[in-house]
């Protein structure tokens, strides 16, 4: 029992717990805020898209700034604790506001705090000098974050239907627990020194174009996911009010009448995160995906194709399948980009921050672009443009892959 408790309390496992709770909080915010704005305060597609875009835009910009400032702060975990505190406290205050614009602004600002927390936490893992152990810890970290995203909507949806402030109270408690867990960790992470003659193990051969293409694939994958999280709650609200939600093939299930739109959407968000978790676990246990651009290209195209269905279907089964595909693509793209970003321990923080910046920028573009398109036309028309945009992004990724020659992860092309 003592040995088991000792293994559970190891520093990297406490980091997994902090990552789980922080992403649980992020998913709680992304699930509850659109319903708060649309259902309680009367916001439309334009406002929802703008909020989702600004959240990701602030996060992206904050990550890029932190890539230069945070490494000079000395203790990265102090930065992470500060960022997690800002995120939890300000988002809780969002539920106390009655003005739509004030609420929207308060829902966006916390993502600056999040931009300080995530890169610092990821770089803590990147200080592990053994590439194999680092890969396992990246898989564990990613799985923990995805599990948080998976579990949160199942709790937050029913909580919101019970009382709109309940998810925000839970979010605040999770944020405070994250701060406590991070405070318990050694600030230096893993030792960065290796025995003489073993320094080359700090990196493995990596095509720079593949690193850059993976960052852009993360941009694209999160653009699709952000659009779903920001805009699809409004679609569920309208279908629920009209009584047009079916199980499959026009079959109406009476049980659906007892479920609120937030609860129904929480099931879809759960499946999105579940497929992400499954993808993380698979990638963490295999190596055939490494250095294969074709896999991330096919994943992006498949996810974008689902948008053609999501804009028109009334079937929950079709919605579930499409959300699962989008989540699997997100897991594939994000895992590969983070794995490549941490390939070189000395530049792990900067590359992890750039990767998170690409993630946030994709969320900004997806929510803003499709949000304004849906406001100007309708959701079905806006979603029709998703495959076109993704095909262009994949073509650009292929161009990056071909343009940059192979090089060691620490020799050249440092970011």
C-alpha positions as CSV (number, residue, x, y, z in Angstrom):
1,X,0.0,0.0,0.0
2,X,2.8,2.4,0.9
3,X,4.6,1.6,-2.4
4,X,1.4,2.2,-4.3
5,X,0.8,5.5,-2.6
6,X,4.4,6.5,-3.3
7,X,4.0,5.8,-7.0
8,X,0.7,7.8,-7.1
9,X,2.4,10.7,-5.4
10,X,5.4,10.9,-7.8
11,X,5.9,14.5,-9.2
12,X,4.9,13.7,-12.8
13,X,1.7,12.0,-11.6
14,X,0.8,15.1,-9.5
15,X,1.4,17.1,-12.7
16,X,-1.1,14.8,-14.5
17,X,-3.6,15.5,-11.8
18,X,-3.1,19.2,-12.2
19,X,-3.4,18.9,-16.0
20,X,-6.7,16.9,-15.6
21,X,-8.3,19.5,-13.3
22,X,-7.1,22.5,-15.4
23,X,-8.5,21.1,-18.6
24,X,-11.6,20.0,-16.7
25,X,-12.0,23.7,-15.8
26,X,-11.4,24.8,-19.4
27,X,-14.0,22.4,-20.7
28,X,-16.4,23.6,-18.0
29,X,-15.9,27.2,-19.2
30,X,-16.3,26.3,-22.9
31,X,-19.4,24.3,-22.2
32,X,-21.2,26.7,-19.8
33,X,-20.3,30.2,-21.2
34,X,-22.0,29.7,-24.6
35,X,-25.2,28.6,-22.8
36,X,-24.9,31.5,-20.4
37,X,-24.6,34.0,-23.2
38,X,-27.1,32.5,-25.6
39,X,-29.7,31.1,-23.2
40,X,-29.7,33.5,-20.3
41,X,-28.4,36.7,-21.8
42,X,-29.8,36.5,-25.3
43,X,-26.6,36.5,-27.3
44,X,-26.6,35.5,-31.0
45,X,-24.2,33.6,-33.2
46,X,-22.0,36.7,-33.8
47,X,-21.5,37.2,-30.1
48,X,-20.8,33.6,-29.5
49,X,-18.3,33.4,-32.3
50,X,-16.6,36.6,-31.2
51,X,-16.2,35.3,-27.6
52,X,-14.8,32.0,-28.7
53,X,-12.5,33.7,-31.1
54,X,-11.3,36.3,-28.5
55,X,-10.7,33.5,-26.0
56,X,-8.5,31.7,-28.4
57,X,-6.9,34.9,-29.7
58,X,-5.9,36.1,-26.3
59,X,-4.6,32.6,-25.4
60,X,-2.6,32.5,-28.6
61,X,-1.1,35.9,-28.2
62,X,-0.3,35.2,-24.5
63,X,1.4,32.0,-25.4
64,X,3.7,33.7,-27.9
65,X,4.6,36.4,-25.5
66,X,5.2,33.9,-22.7
67,X,7.6,31.9,-25.0
68,X,10.0,34.8,-24.6
69,X,9.2,36.0,-21.1
70,X,8.5,32.8,-19.1
71,X,12.0,31.2,-19.6
72,X,13.5,34.3,-17.8
73,X,11.1,34.0,-14.8
74,X,13.3,31.3,-13.2
75,X,10.5,29.2,-11.7
76,X,8.1,28.2,-14.5
77,X,5.7,26.6,-12.0
78,X,5.2,30.0,-10.2
79,X,4.1,31.4,-13.6
80,X,1.8,28.4,-14.0
81,X,0.2,28.9,-10.6
82,X,-0.4,32.6,-11.2
83,X,-2.0,31.8,-14.6
84,X,-4.2,29.1,-13.2
85,X,-5.4,31.4,-10.4
86,X,-6.3,34.2,-12.9
87,X,-8.2,31.7,-15.1
88,X,-10.3,30.3,-12.2
89,X,-11.2,33.5,-10.3
90,X,-12.1,35.7,-13.3
91,X,-14.2,33.0,-14.9
92,X,-16.1,32.5,-11.7
93,X,-16.9,36.2,-11.7
94,X,-18.4,35.8,-15.2
95,X,-21.4,34.1,-13.7
96,X,-22.2,37.2,-11.5
97,X,-22.7,39.5,-14.4
98,X,-26.0,40.3,-16.1
99,X,-24.8,42.5,-19.0
100,X,-24.0,40.4,-22.1
101,X,-21.0,42.5,-23.2
102,X,-19.5,42.6,-19.7
103,X,-20.1,38.9,-19.4
104,X,-18.5,38.3,-22.8
105,X,-15.4,40.4,-21.8
106,X,-15.0,38.6,-18.5
107,X,-15.3,35.2,-20.2
108,X,-12.4,36.1,-22.6
109,X,-9.8,37.7,-20.2
110,X,-9.1,34.5,-18.2
111,X,-7.5,32.9,-21.2
112,X,-4.5,35.2,-20.8
113,X,-3.9,33.4,-17.5
114,X,-4.3,30.1,-19.2
115,X,-1.6,31.1,-21.7
116,X,0.8,31.4,-18.8
117,X,-0.1,28.1,-17.2
118,X,-0.1,25.5,-20.1
119,X,3.4,26.2,-21.7
120,X,5.0,26.3,-18.2
121,X,3.4,23.0,-17.3
122,X,4.4,21.3,-20.6
123,X,8.0,22.6,-20.4
124,X,8.3,21.0,-17.0
125,X,7.8,17.7,-18.7
126,X,10.2,18.7,-21.5
127,X,13.1,18.9,-19.0
128,X,13.2,15.1,-18.8
129,X,16.4,14.2,-20.7
130,X,15.5,10.7,-21.6
131,X,13.5,10.8,-24.9
132,X,11.6,7.5,-24.2
133,X,10.6,8.5,-20.7
134,X,9.7,12.0,-22.0
135,X,7.4,10.4,-24.6
136,X,5.7,8.4,-22.0
137,X,5.2,11.4,-19.8
138,X,3.9,13.5,-22.7
139,X,1.4,10.7,-23.4
140,X,0.3,10.6,-19.8
141,X,0.0,14.4,-19.6
142,X,-2.0,14.5,-22.8
143,X,-4.3,11.7,-21.7
144,X,-4.9,13.5,-18.4
145,X,-5.9,16.7,-20.1
146,X,-8.2,14.9,-22.5
147,X,-9.8,12.9,-19.7
148,X,-10.5,16.3,-18.0
149,X,-12.1,17.5,-21.2
150,X,-14.1,14.3,-21.5
151,X,-15.4,14.2,-18.0
152,X,-16.2,17.8,-17.6
153,X,-19.2,18.2,-20.1
154,X,-21.0,15.2,-18.5
155,X,-20.9,17.0,-15.2
156,X,-21.2,20.6,-16.4
157,X,-24.2,20.1,-18.7
158,X,-26.6,18.8,-16.1
159,X,-25.1,21.2,-13.5
160,X,-26.0,24.1,-15.8
161,X,-29.5,22.8,-16.4
162,X,-29.8,22.6,-12.5
163,X,-28.5,26.2,-11.9
164,X,-26.4,28.4,-14.2
165,X,-23.9,29.3,-11.5
166,X,-23.1,25.8,-10.4
167,X,-20.5,25.0,-13.1
168,X,-18.6,28.2,-12.3
169,X,-18.4,27.3,-8.6
170,X,-17.0,23.9,-9.5
171,X,-14.5,25.6,-11.8
172,X,-13.3,27.8,-9.0
173,X,-12.7,24.8,-6.8
174,X,-10.8,23.0,-9.5
175,X,-8.6,26.0,-10.1
176,X,-7.6,26.3,-6.4
177,X,-6.8,22.6,-6.3
178,X,-4.5,23.0,-9.4
179,X,-2.6,25.8,-7.6
180,X,-2.1,23.5,-4.6
181,X,-0.8,20.6,-6.8
182,X,1.6,22.8,-8.7
183,X,2.9,24.2,-5.5
184,X,3.8,20.7,-4.3
185,X,6.1,20.0,-7.4
186,X,9.8,20.5,-7.6
187,X,10.4,23.6,-9.6
188,X,13.3,22.3,-11.7
189,X,11.5,19.4,-13.3
190,X,13.6,16.5,-14.3
191,X,17.4,16.8,-14.2
192,X,18.7,18.1,-17.5
193,X,22.2,16.7,-17.2
194,X,23.2,13.3,-18.7
195,X,26.3,11.2,-18.2
196,X,29.3,12.1,-20.5
197,X,28.8,11.0,-24.1
198,X,25.0,10.8,-23.7
199,X,24.1,14.4,-24.6
200,X,23.0,13.4,-28.0
201,X,20.0,11.6,-26.4
202,X,18.5,15.0,-25.8
203,X,17.2,15.0,-29.3
204,X,16.3,12.8,-32.2
205,X,16.5,13.5,-36.0
206,X,13.5,15.7,-36.9
207,X,12.5,17.3,-40.2
208,X,11.9,21.0,-39.4
209,X,9.2,21.1,-42.0
210,X,7.3,18.3,-40.2
211,X,7.5,20.4,-37.0
212,X,6.1,23.4,-38.7
213,X,3.4,21.4,-40.5
214,X,2.4,19.8,-37.2
215,X,2.0,23.3,-35.7
216,X,-0.3,24.3,-38.6
217,X,-2.2,21.0,-38.3
218,X,-2.9,21.9,-34.6
219,X,-4.1,25.3,-35.8
220,X,-6.5,23.6,-38.2
221,X,-7.7,20.9,-35.8
222,X,-8.5,23.4,-33.0
223,X,-10.2,25.7,-35.5
224,X,-12.7,23.0,-36.2
225,X,-13.2,22.0,-32.5
226,X,-13.5,25.6,-31.4
227,X,-16.2,26.3,-34.0
228,X,-18.1,23.2,-32.7
229,X,-17.8,24.2,-29.0
230,X,-18.7,27.9,-29.7
231,X,-21.5,27.6,-32.2
232,X,-23.1,24.2,-31.9
233,X,-24.8,25.0,-28.6
234,X,-26.9,27.5,-30.4
235,X,-27.8,24.9,-33.0
236,X,-28.9,22.6,-30.2
237,X,-30.9,25.4,-28.6
238,X,-32.9,26.0,-31.8
239,X,-33.4,22.3,-32.6
240,X,-34.6,21.7,-29.0
241,X,-37.1,24.6,-29.0
242,X,-38.5,23.3,-32.3
243,X,-38.6,19.7,-31.1
244,X,-36.6,18.6,-34.2
245,X,-34.0,16.4,-32.5
246,X,-34.2,12.8,-33.6
247,X,-32.3,9.7,-32.7
248,X,-31.5,8.5,-36.2
249,X,-33.3,8.4,-39.5
250,X,-36.2,10.5,-38.4
251,X,-36.9,8.2,-35.3
252,X,-38.0,10.3,-32.4
253,X,-37.0,9.0,-28.9
254,X,-39.4,10.3,-26.1
255,X,-36.5,10.3,-23.7
256,X,-34.9,13.2,-25.6
257,X,-37.8,15.4,-24.5
258,X,-36.7,15.1,-20.9
259,X,-33.1,16.3,-21.7
260,X,-32.2,20.0,-22.0
261,X,-30.0,21.2,-24.9
262,X,-27.1,21.7,-22.5
263,X,-27.3,18.0,-21.5
264,X,-27.5,16.8,-25.1
265,X,-24.6,18.9,-26.1
266,X,-22.6,17.7,-23.1
267,X,-22.9,14.1,-24.6
268,X,-21.4,15.3,-27.8
269,X,-18.6,17.1,-26.1
270,X,-18.0,14.0,-24.1
271,X,-17.6,11.9,-27.3
272,X,-15.3,14.5,-28.8
273,X,-13.0,14.3,-25.8
274,X,-13.4,10.5,-25.5
275,X,-12.1,10.0,-29.0
276,X,-9.3,12.4,-28.2
277,X,-8.3,10.3,-25.2
278,X,-8.5,7.1,-27.3
279,X,-6.2,8.7,-29.8
280,X,-3.7,9.9,-27.2
281,X,-3.6,6.4,-25.7
282,X,-3.1,4.8,-29.1
283,X,-0.3,7.2,-30.1
284,X,1.4,6.9,-26.7
285,X,1.7,3.1,-27.2
286,X,2.7,3.0,-30.9
287,X,5.4,4.6,-33.1
288,X,4.1,4.0,-36.6
289,X,2.6,7.5,-36.7
290,X,5.9,9.2,-36.2
291,X,7.2,11.2,-39.2
292,X,4.1,10.4,-41.3
293,X,2.5,13.5,-42.6
294,X,-0.1,11.6,-44.5
295,X,-1.9,10.6,-41.3
296,X,-2.5,14.1,-40.0
297,X,-3.5,15.2,-43.5
298,X,-6.2,12.5,-43.8
299,X,-7.4,13.2,-40.2
300,X,-8.0,16.9,-41.0
301,X,-9.8,16.2,-44.2
302,X,-12.1,13.7,-42.5
303,X,-12.9,16.1,-39.7
304,X,-13.7,18.9,-42.0
305,X,-16.0,16.7,-44.1
306,X,-18.1,16.1,-41.0
307,X,-19.1,19.8,-41.0
308,X,-21.1,19.2,-44.1
309,X,-23.3,16.9,-42.1
310,X,-23.4,18.8,-38.9
311,X,-24.9,21.9,-40.4
312,X,-28.0,20.0,-41.7
313,X,-28.6,16.9,-39.6
314,X,-31.2,16.5,-36.9
315,X,-29.9,13.1,-35.9
316,X,-28.1,12.6,-32.6
317,X,-26.3,9.6,-33.9
318,X,-24.8,11.5,-36.8
319,X,-23.9,14.4,-34.5
320,X,-22.2,11.9,-32.1
321,X,-20.2,10.3,-35.0
322,X,-19.1,13.7,-36.4
323,X,-18.0,15.0,-33.0
324,X,-16.0,11.8,-32.4
325,X,-14.2,12.2,-35.7
326,X,-13.4,15.9,-34.9
327,X,-12.0,14.8,-31.5
328,X,-9.9,12.0,-32.9
329,X,-8.4,14.5,-35.4
330,X,-7.6,16.9,-32.7
331,X,-5.9,14.2,-30.6
332,X,-3.8,13.1,-33.6
333,X,-2.7,16.6,-34.6
334,X,-2.1,17.9,-31.0
335,X,-0.2,14.9,-29.8
336,X,2.2,14.9,-32.8
337,X,2.8,18.6,-32.6
338,X,3.5,18.5,-28.9
339,X,5.7,15.4,-29.2
340,X,7.8,17.1,-31.9
341,X,7.9,20.4,-29.9
342,X,9.4,18.6,-26.9
343,X,12.0,16.7,-29.0
344,X,14.7,19.1,-27.8
345,X,14.8,19.7,-24.1
346,X,16.7,23.0,-24.1
347,X,14.1,24.6,-26.4
348,X,11.1,22.8,-25.0
349,X,9.4,25.8,-23.3
350,X,9.7,28.0,-26.3
351,X,8.5,25.4,-28.8
352,X,5.7,24.3,-26.4
353,X,4.6,27.9,-26.2
354,X,4.6,28.3,-30.0
355,X,2.6,25.1,-30.2
356,X,0.0,26.4,-27.7
357,X,0.0,29.7,-29.6
358,X,-0.9,27.8,-32.8
359,X,-3.6,26.0,-30.9
360,X,-5.1,29.3,-29.7
361,X,-4.8,31.0,-33.0
362,X,-6.7,28.1,-34.6
363,X,-9.4,28.5,-32.0
364,X,-9.6,32.2,-32.8
365,X,-9.9,31.6,-36.5
366,X,-12.4,28.9,-36.3
367,X,-14.8,30.6,-33.9
368,X,-14.5,34.0,-35.4
369,X,-14.6,33.0,-39.0
370,X,-17.5,30.5,-38.8
371,X,-19.2,32.6,-36.2
372,X,-19.5,35.6,-38.4
373,X,-20.3,33.5,-41.4
374,X,-23.1,31.8,-39.5
375,X,-24.4,35.2,-38.4
376,X,-24.4,36.6,-41.9
377,X,-26.0,33.5,-43.5
378,X,-26.8,30.4,-41.4
379,X,-24.9,27.6,-39.7
380,X,-25.3,25.1,-42.6
381,X,-23.9,27.5,-45.1
382,X,-21.0,28.5,-42.8
383,X,-20.1,24.9,-42.1
384,X,-20.0,24.2,-45.9
385,X,-16.8,26.3,-46.2
386,X,-14.9,24.3,-43.6
387,X,-13.6,21.6,-46.0
388,X,-12.4,24.2,-48.4
389,X,-10.4,26.0,-45.8
390,X,-9.0,22.8,-44.4
391,X,-7.9,21.6,-47.9
392,X,-6.0,24.9,-48.3
393,X,-4.4,24.4,-44.9
394,X,-3.3,20.9,-45.7
395,X,-1.7,22.1,-49.0
396,X,0.2,24.7,-47.1
397,X,1.4,22.1,-44.6
398,X,2.6,19.9,-47.4
399,X,4.5,22.9,-48.8
400,X,6.2,23.4,-45.5
401,X,7.2,19.8,-45.3
402,X,8.8,19.9,-48.8
403,X,10.5,23.3,-48.3
404,X,12.6,22.6,-45.2
405,X,15.3,19.9,-45.3
406,X,15.9,17.3,-42.6
407,X,18.0,18.4,-39.6
408,X,18.7,17.5,-36.0
409,X,16.2,18.9,-33.5
410,X,19.0,20.9,-31.9
411,X,21.3,21.7,-34.8
412,X,19.3,24.3,-36.8
413,X,15.9,25.9,-37.4
414,X,15.5,26.7,-33.7
415,X,12.3,28.6,-32.9
